[in-house]
C-alpha cells in the first residue's frame, strides 16, 4: 500500500504541476535539478516517517483499547530503558540524512563548478521591473535575461529601492534583492527556451506584475544577440519615428537611456533595443504597437502603482513614440 500511495502522490504532483511554466517540479538546469532532488528526498523521508508514526499510533489505539467489562486499571508501566534508547537512536539515524543532504547541496550550489567559463550578470530589482547588466559585455537591458545554454551564469543581485526576490523556478533559486547588499546566485539552463520568473518578495502595489523571463539560447544565438546589443539601432527609421525620437528626448530622456543617443536617464529601464524584446512593462504585455500605445497612454492604468506617470500624450505623439521605440532593435 505504501508503494501505491507513493505512486498516487507522484501522479498527482506530476499531473498538477510539472506542466506549469513556473514549477520547481520541472527542473531545466543543474541547480534546479539538485534542488528538485533535495525536495523529493525530503518529501519521501517525511512521508515515510509520517506513515510509520501513523501506523504506530493506530496500532496502539486498537491493540490497547478497552475491551470487555474488566474493571480496574490496566497494568501501569513506568518507563522502558531499552525502548527509549531504541527510539531515540532511530530518530537520530533518520534525522542525520535529513540534515546532511541540504548541507551538501548548500556547499555544492554556493558557486558554479570551478574550471568553467562563467557569464557574469548584475541584477537590480526596481519597483516594479528588473535591470540586467552584463559588465563584461557592456550591455544593460531589462526584464528579459538572455543566457547561453550549458554555461553557468553568476548573478550578483541587489535592489535599488525595497526588498525584492529573484526567482526563476525551473532554473533554480531564489535569492533576495536587498538594497546595499550584493547577493550571489548562479543558474544554468540545459536547453534553449523561455523560462518564466517572478519577483518573490512582496514589494508594493505591482509586486505581482514584476515578472521576468530568462531566454536561454544556443551559444551561437547568444553570441548573435550580444553582437546586436553591442551595435544597436539608435537612429529613427522613418519620419514618424524621427518625430518620436524628438518627443522622447524632450519627455522621456530624463528617466530612460537609449545607448548612442543623448538619452541617459537612470530612473526607468534602459530602452536600448526595446523593439526586439518580446514583452513590455516587466513581462505584463506582449511587445506590440497596440500594447505599447496602451502603455504610453496611461502606464498606471495598465500597471497599478507604476512609477512612470501618465504623461498626457496626444494620440499623434503616442504614434510617433511607438514608431521610434519599436524601431529600436
Ligand atoms: Cu519586487 Cu515583489
Boltz pocket constraint, residues with backbone or C-beta under 6 A from the ligand:
constraints:
  - pocket:
      binder: B
      contacts: [[A, 125], [A, 126], [A, 127], [A, 128], [A, 163], [A, 164], [A, 165], [A, 199], [A, 200], [A, 201], [A, 202], [A, 203], [A, 204], [A, 206], [A, 207], [A, 208], [A, 210]]
      max_distance: 6.0
